[in-house]
Amino acid sequence: MHSAVHDTIAAVWRIESARIVAAVARRVRDLGVAEELAQDALVAALEHWPTGGVPQNPGAWLMTTAKHRALDHLRHRQMADARHGDIASDLEAMEAHVVPDFSDAIDTAREHAEIGDDLLRLIFTACHPVLGTDARVALTLKLLGGLTTHEIARAFLVPEATIGQRIVRAKRSLAEAQVPFEVPQGAQLTERLGSVLEVVYLVFNEGYTATSGGDWMRPELCNEALRLGRMLAEIAPGQAEVHGLVALMEIQASRTAARTDREGKPVLLNQQNRSRWDHLLIRRGLAALARAEALNQPLGSYRLQAHIAACHARAPSAEATDWHRIAALYAQLMQVAPSPVVELNRAVAVGMADGPEAGLAIVETLLQDKALQRYPWLCAVQGDLLEKLGRGEEARAAFSQAAALASNHRERTLLQARAQGPVSAG
């Protein structure tokens, strides 16, 4: 019985924790304290629900309990330092709705509006540029994803202590920098939104193609990024790049089942069985892309990448893919968000559209780029283009170099197979 209740608590916490932390953080104005108070509410549920039963509205119970804890915390702060005059007004405001009347439609509507605003504040705080990338990723998964430190560490194949330290340091850094718990406005909103989207896409990419370890994919991270992206689209519906990122992730995630064979070996895009693609996710992705386009905002990198993904999703076969359009989209992407990896992807598209020699000309320029010196897929693309040109020995040498650079076991095995002899291109 207790096990079933604990499973229920875990499920409810995963869904509600971000909203609870966000609501409490707005009141206490300290992210670290807010998480501790929310955890106190979770502990209270673990103590009371197994004997008293799961309440009819478990999310509301947790929220109310956490707000009680926040009220107690503010009272103690007020007593400890009477000079903080703003705390008195916080207490007065909180007294009015610390135990919300969930049967009252007006109060419910107000609470839901606040929750949306609070979640936005939490996302922008957890992804604040004052933090390093690793810290932003860990804190976002902890506070917005509701993942435990152990789950985050397992997903990224790093020691639990390392993740724990990142989270503690991140919260300390936010407190020391006195980062306000607010949604940025004006030009700063666009600038800061990029940091938020970067974190979500980093999580997705680590799940889509793991940088290390024995598995090529970690679907749980893809699912978590999708959940965060969908949440962000709900609370920031007027931002085209948010919908663009969701579209990109939905379409890429649609290929999950086709990206590995029965033995878990990678299957590259042009060799995938497209009947195994998830067409519901494709439809969701195309709908998200349509929402982004309807906002009529300047094209950003995520929308451009979503358009590229949509080209693949709409093609009934690899041969029917509109590679000329994809090459043009990559050229646009190089104008919006230039990077050597984008240029490498353009080389692949050009090689498919205009022939391997045209693609190889771009790759040979990239071979001089220091940023790609340790990037295995540069040599892999070089090998593929050389192989198509009939330059087998050079191709095998390039694949061997790519395999030596790969840190993911499945990726390395795939590249070693290419190095051992000609195989069908993909």
N, C-alpha and C positions, 0 to 999 in steps of 0.2 A: 504493500500500500504506500509506504513512505517513498519507495523508489519511484512510483508513478507520480507522486506529488512533486518529488525533486525534479523529475523530467519536465513536468509542467512549469515549474519555477524557472528552470533553465531556458525553456522555450520562450516564456513570457519576458524574461530578462533580455534575451537576445533581441526581441522585437522592441521592447520599451526602453532599454537602458539609455540610448542616445537622447531620447526626449526627456527622460528624467534628469540626466546629468545637465542637459542644456537648460532646463527650467530652473534647476537649483543654482547653476552657475550665474544666471542672470541676477539671482537674489544675493548670493554671497560674494560675487565678483572675484572669485578665485577658482580656477579650473581644478587644481589639486584638491582643494577642500570640497568642491562640488562632487567630485568622484567619490571621495571618502564618505560623504553623507548619503550618496546614492547607494553605495555598498552597504551602509548601515541599514538602509531600507531592505536590501536584498537579504541581509542576515536576519532581519526581523521576520521576513517571509519564511525563511528556512526554519525559524523557531516556532512560528505560530500556525502556518498552513498545514503541516502534517497532522496536527491534533485538532485544530479548529476548522479545517476544511479550506479549500480554495475559494476565495471570495467570488461573487458573481462577476465583478469587473476587476480582475487582478491587476491590470495596468493602472487603473485609477487608484487602487489600494496602495500600490508601490509609489505612485506619484504623490499621493496625500501623505504617506509616511515620510517620504524624503523631504517634503515641504515642512513637515513638523520638525524634522531634524535641522533643517535650515533655519527655522524660526528659533529653535533652541540655541543654535550656534550664534545667531545674531544677538540674542539676549546675553549670552556669555561674553561676546565681544563688547557689547554695550557696557556691561558691568566692569569689564577689565579696563576699558578705556573710554571714559565718558566724554572725551573730547571729540569722538567721532559722531558729530551731530547728525550726519546723514543716515546713520544706522537707525535712529529713532523713527525717521520717516519711512525707512524700509520696513521696520516692524509694523508700523501703523498700516502701511499698504498691504503687507502680507496677512495681517490679522483678518482682513476682509475676505480673503479667499484661500486661506491655508487649508480649509476643509471644504472644497467646492461642492456645491449642491448640483450633482450630476443629473438631477431630474429637472433642473431649471434650464430651459433652452437658451436663454441669454447667456448665462454663465458658461454653459458648454461651448457655445459659439466663441465666446471670448477666450476660453482656455485653448481651443483648437487654433485660433489665430495666433496666440502667444507661442504655442508649440512650434508652429511653422517658423516664426521669427527666431525663436530660441535655437532651433536646429541650424538655421543659417548662421547664427552667431557662433555656434559650436564648431561648425565646419570651418569657418574662416579663422577661428582661433587656433584650432588644432593644426591647420595647414599654414600658419603664419610664417612668412619668410625668415623671421628671426631664428627659426629652427632649421637644422640641416635636413636633407631629404630623408635619410633613414629615420630620424626622429619624427618627422611629420607622418611618415607611413605608419610607424608603430603606434603613435598616439591616435591617429585616425582610426585604425583597426580596433584599438582598445576602446575608445570612447564612442565612436559612431557605429562600429561593427559589432560591439559587444563581445569581442573575442577575448579569451583569457590570454595572459602572457604566455602560457604553455602552448596554446593553439597558434599564436603568432610565431613563436620560435620554431615550432614544428613545420609550419608552412614555409618559412624562409630558411630552414635548415641551419639555424644558428643556435647557440646555447641560450637556454631560458634566461640565465643571469644577464646575458648581453641585452636581450630585449627589455628586461626589467630595468636595467640601468638607463637605457635609452629613454624609456617612458618617464622615469623619475627625473632625469636631467632635463627632459623636454618641459615638464611641468614647472620645474625650478626656473628654467630659462624664461618661460612666459611670465612667471611671477616677478622675476628680477627686472625684466624689460618693461613691466607694467603694461603688458599688452591688453588693451581694452576689449571687453567682451561685447563686440558690436559688429554689425555688417558695415564694411567700408562703403563710402559713397563716391559718386562721380567717377573721375578718371581712376581713382585708386581702386574702385570696384573691379574694373576690367583687369588692372594689373594683378590684383590679389586673386581674382578668379582663376587666372592662369596657374597659380600655385596649387589651388584646390584641384583643378582638373588634372594637373600633372601627377598628383599623389594618387588619384583614383586610377589613372591609366597605368602608372607604374605598378600598382597592385595587380591590375588585369594582366599586364604583359608578363609579370613574373609567373602568373598562373598559366598563361597561354603558351609560353616557351620558357621553361625554367632555365635560369642561368647556370645552375649546377645540380648535382645529385643524380639519382638513377632514373627518375621519371622525366619524360619530355614535357609533360603538362602537370599542373596542379589545379584541377578544376575548382576546388573549394575557394581558391583565391579569385578565379574568374567570377564565380558566383557572388563573392563578397563585393567585388568591384562593381558588378552589375547592380547589386542591391543599393550600393552607395550612389551610383550614377542615377538610378531611377528615383531615389529619394531626393537627390539634388534637383532633378528635373521637375519634381512635384512642387518644391518650395522655391524654385527660381525659374518659373516657366517662361519668363521673358528674355532669357539668355540663349541665343542661338547656338553658341558653342557647347553649352551643356547638352542640348538635344543632339548636337553633332557627335559628341563623345558617346552618348548612350547609343546612338545609331551605329557607330563604329563597333562598339563592344558587342551589341546584340548580333550584328551580322558576323563578326569574327567568331563569337561563341557558337553560332549555328553550325560551325564546321567541326566541333569538338569530337563527335563520334567517328568522323571520317579521318581524323588526323593521325590515328594510330591503327595498326593492324591487330590481330588477335593476340600477338605476342608483345604488344606494347611498343612496337617499332614505329618510328615516325613515317607518315605518308605525306609527301609534299603536295602542295595545292593542285598542280596539274594532273596528279595521279589519283586524286581522291574520287571515291564513288559519291557523286553528288546526290544520289537518292538517299544517302545517309545524313545529309545536311538537315538541320532542324528548320523546317519551313515556317513554323510559327515564329521562331526567333527572327528569321529573315523578314517576315511581314512586320514584326514589331520594329525592327531596325529601319525598314523603309518608311514606316509611319513616323518614327522619330525624326528621320531625315526630312520628311515633308514638313513636319512642325518647325524644324530649324529654318527651312527655306521660306516658310510663310512669314517669318519675322522680318525678312528683308533686311538683314544686317550684313555688314561686310564679311566676306568669306574668311574663315579662320582655319587653322591647321586641322582641327578635328573634323570639321565638315568636309574639307577636301579629302581627308583620309576615308571618311564615311562614303563619299562618292566613289572612291576607288574600290572600296569593299563592295559597294552596291553593283559596280560593273561586273565583278566576279559572281555575285549572288544572282544576278539576272541572266547570266550566260548559261544556257542549257548544257554546255560542255566546255571543256578547256579550249577546244579548237574554235569555239564560237565566241570566245572572249574578245571584246573590243580593245585590243592592246594599243591602238593608236590613241584612243581616248584616255586610257590609263597613263600612257606616256605624257600626254598633254596635261593631265591632272597633276602628275608628279612635277612637271615643269612649273606649274602654278604653285605647288607646295614649296618648291625651292625658292620662290619669290617671297612667300609668306613666312616660312620657317625653314631657312636653309640649314642643311646639315649634311655631312658626308654619307650618312646612312640613307637619307632621302635620295641623294644622288645615286647611290648604289641601287636602290629600288628602281629609280628611273632607268638605269642601265639595263636592268632585267627587262623592263617594259619595252625599251627601245630595241633590245635584242630580239624580243618576240615580234615587234611590229615591223622593224626595218631590217632584220637579219642579225646574226650573231656578231658579224664584223663591226657593225655600228655600235652594238652594246659593248663589245670588248674595247673599243676606242675610249669609251667613258671610264671603264674599269681601269685601264692602264694609267689614266690620269690619277685615279683614286689610290692606286698603289703607292703613290708618293705622299699621300696624306698621313701624317703621323697619328692622327686621331683614330685611324683604322688599323694601325699596325698589329694590334692584338685581336682584331675582330675576325672570327673564323669564316663568316659568310662572305667576306670580300674575296678570299681565296676560293671559296666554294663556287661563287658566281663566275669567277675567272675560269675555274676548271670546267664548269658547265658550258660556257661559251666556247672555250678551246675544244672541247669534245665535239660540239656541234660543227666546228670548222674542220674536224678530222685530225686535229693535232693531239693525238692520244697520249703520247709520252708527257707532253707539257701539261695536259689536263690531269693526268695521274699525279704529277708532282704538286700541282696546285691543290688537289684534294688531300694529298698527304699532309701538306702544310696546314690546311684548314682543320684536319683531324687533330693535329698536334696542338692547335690553339683552343680547341673546344673543351669546355669544362663540364658540360653536361654529358653523362655517359651515353645516353641514347643518341644524342647528336653526333658524338665522336664515332660511334659504331656505324652510323649512316654514312658519314664522310669517309671512313676507312673502307667501307664497301665500294664507294665510288672510286677510291684510289686504286683498288685491286683490278679494275678493268672497266671497259665501257658498259654502261647500263643505260636504260631508257631515260631520257632527260625529264626533269620535273622541277 
